[in-house]
Amino acid sequence: MGRIVVVNFSSIDGVIQSPLSPDEDTDGGFDRGGWVPPLSDDVVDDVMQDATVRAAAMLLGRRSYEILRDAWANADESVPAIAAMNRMPKYVVTSSPLGSPWQNSHVIDGDLPRAVRDVVARTDGDVAVFGSGTLVRGLAAHDLVDEYRILTFPLVLGAGKRMFDGESSLARFRLSTSVATPGGVVISTYTRHPIPFS
C-alpha cells in the first residue's frame, strides 16, 4: 500500500508557479519564473534527490510530466535520481494521449479519487507528486494527500499560482521534520495526523 507524498517548492506567500525556469509556466502573464535556482543549495539538492530515489512511483499532472520527461528521459542515468525517474512507474492525470511517452508511463483519466486509490493500492512505497499544481489542488480537495514536503524559499513573489485555492478538504497534519538550509530555505515535512478533529 502506497502513500501520496507531495513535494513542492513554495515562496513565502505560497506561490508554486514556474520555480525552475522563466518559461516553465507563464500562464496569466507570470514573469517571475526561475526563482528556485538562485536560492538553492546542496541541502535542497540532497532533499530532492532523496525524495526521488526513495519514491516507488510518480503521480503527475500533464504539464509537470512533460517538463520532467523533456529534461530527464534521455539524461545521464549515472545520476541516481535520473535513473530512478526513468525506472519507476509514472502515472499522468490527463484526458489526452501522451504525445511522446516516457518509459513506464501510464495515463489515468476519469474519476480522480478512484484512480488515485487504485495507484496507491498497487504501489508499495511513496507515490511522489512533484509540481503539478492543478493535480495537487484536486488531491487536497478530495483529502488524498498523506504527506506534504514543502521547501519554502525566502522570497515573496506577490503573484502566481498557489498550492491551495480554498477548496481543500479539512485535514490534520503534524510537523514531522523541519530544517533550515544555509541558503535560508525551510524544508518542512507534514505527515497525516491520525487524530480527527472533534
C-alpha positions in Angstrom: 0.0 0.0 0.0 1.4 3.3 -1.0 1.3 6.9 0.2 0.7 10.1 -1.7 3.6 12.4 -0.9 3.5 16.0 -2.4 7.0 17.5 -2.7 6.9 21.1 -3.8 8.9 24.4 -3.9 7.0 27.3 -2.5 7.6 31.0 -1.9 6.7 32.6 1.5 3.4 33.7 0.0 2.6 30.2 -1.2 3.4 30.6 -5.0 4.5 27.4 -6.7 4.4 28.6 -10.3 7.4 28.2 -12.6 10.0 27.6 -10.0 12.9 26.3 -12.1 12.9 28.4 -15.2 11.4 31.7 -16.5 9.5 29.9 -19.4 8.3 26.9 -17.4 4.8 28.2 -16.9 3.9 31.7 -18.0 0.1 31.3 -17.6 -1.6 34.5 -16.5 1.4 36.5 -17.7 3.6 35.2 -14.9 7.0 36.7 -15.4 8.8 35.8 -12.2 9.8 32.2 -13.0 13.1 30.7 -12.2 13.1 31.7 -8.6 14.5 28.4 -7.1 18.0 28.1 -8.7 19.4 31.4 -7.3 18.4 30.4 -3.8 19.0 26.7 -3.9 21.9 24.9 -2.2 23.3 21.4 -1.6 20.8 20.6 1.1 17.9 21.4 -1.2 19.5 19.2 -3.9 20.0 16.3 -1.5 16.4 16.5 -0.3 15.1 16.5 -3.9 17.3 13.6 -4.9 16.3 11.6 -1.8 12.6 12.2 -2.4 13.1 10.9 -6.0 15.3 7.9 -5.3 13.1 6.8 -2.4 9.8 7.1 -4.4 8.2 3.9 -5.7 6.2 5.8 -8.4 5.3 9.3 -9.5 1.9 10.9 -9.9 2.0 14.0 -12.2 -0.2 16.5 -14.0 0.3 16.7 -17.7 2.5 19.9 -17.8 4.8 18.7 -15.0 5.1 15.3 -16.7 6.2 16.9 -19.9 8.7 19.2 -18.2 10.3 16.3 -16.3 10.2 14.0 -19.4 11.9 16.5 -21.6 14.6 17.2 -19.0 15.4 13.7 -17.9 14.1 10.9 -20.2 17.4 10.9 -22.1 19.7 12.2 -19.5 22.7 10.5 -17.9 21.5 7.7 -15.7 24.7 7.6 -13.7 22.8 10.2 -11.6 20.7 8.2 -9.1 17.7 10.5 -9.2 17.6 10.4 -13.0 17.9 6.6 -13.1 15.1 6.4 -10.5 12.7 8.6 -12.5 13.3 6.7 -15.7 12.8 3.3 -14.0 9.7 4.0 -11.8 6.1 3.9 -12.9 4.8 7.4 -13.9 1.0 8.0 -13.6 -0.1 11.0 -15.6 -3.5 12.7 -14.9 -4.6 13.8 -18.4 -7.6 13.5 -20.7 -5.5 13.2 -23.9 -2.8 10.7 -25.1 0.8 11.4 -24.3 2.4 12.6 -27.5 5.9 11.4 -26.7 5.7 8.9 -23.8 8.4 8.4 -21.3 9.2 4.8 -20.4 6.9 3.1 -17.9 4.3 5.9 -18.2 0.6 5.4 -17.7 -2.4 7.7 -18.4 -5.1 7.9 -15.7 -8.3 9.7 -16.6 -11.8 9.9 -15.2 -12.7 9.9 -11.5 -9.6 11.3 -9.7 -10.2 9.8 -6.2 -10.9 6.3 -7.6 -7.8 6.4 -10.0 -5.5 7.7 -7.2 -6.7 5.0 -4.8 -6.0 2.4 -7.5 -2.5 3.7 -7.9 -1.9 3.7 -4.1 -3.3 0.1 -3.8 -0.9 -1.2 -6.3 2.2 0.7 -5.1 4.5 -0.4 -2.3 6.0 2.9 -1.1 5.8 6.6 -1.7 3.9 7.9 -4.8 5.7 11.3 -5.2 3.9 14.3 -6.7 6.3 17.0 -8.0 4.9 20.3 -9.2 1.5 19.5 -10.7 -0.3 22.4 -9.1 -3.8 21.6 -10.6 -3.4 18.0 -9.5 -2.2 18.9 -6.0 -5.3 21.1 -5.6 -7.5 18.2 -6.7 -5.8 15.8 -4.3 -6.3 18.2 -1.4 -9.9 18.8 -2.4 -10.5 15.0 -2.1 -8.3 14.6 1.0 -5.9 12.2 -0.7 -2.5 13.5 0.5 -0.7 11.6 3.1 2.4 13.9 3.4 3.5 17.3 2.3 7.2 18.1 1.9 7.3 21.8 1.4 10.5 23.7 0.6 9.8 27.3 1.4 12.1 29.8 -0.3 12.8 33.1 1.4 11.1 35.4 -1.1 7.6 36.9 -1.7 6.6 36.7 -5.4 3.3 38.6 -5.0 1.6 36.8 -7.9 1.3 33.4 -9.5 -0.4 30.1 -8.9 -0.6 28.8 -5.3 -0.6 25.3 -3.9 -4.0 25.7 -2.3 -7.1 27.5 -3.7 -9.6 27.5 -0.8 -11.2 24.2 -2.0 -9.2 21.8 0.1 -10.8 19.3 2.5 -10.3 19.8 6.2 -7.3 17.6 7.2 -4.9 17.5 10.1 -1.1 17.0 9.7 1.7 17.1 12.2 5.2 18.6 11.6 7.5 15.6 11.3 10.7 17.4 10.5 11.9 20.9 9.8 15.3 22.2 8.8 16.6 25.5 7.5 19.3 25.3 4.8 22.4 27.6 4.6 20.6 29.5 1.9 17.5 30.2 4.1 15.2 27.6 2.6 12.9 26.0 5.2 12.2 22.3 4.5 9.1 21.1 6.4 7.6 17.7 6.3 3.9 17.4 7.4 2.6 13.9 7.9 -1.1 12.9 8.2 -2.2 13.2 11.8 -4.2 10.2 12.9 -6.4 12.1 15.4 -9.5 13.5 13.8 -11.0 17.0 14.5 -13.5 16.9 17.3 
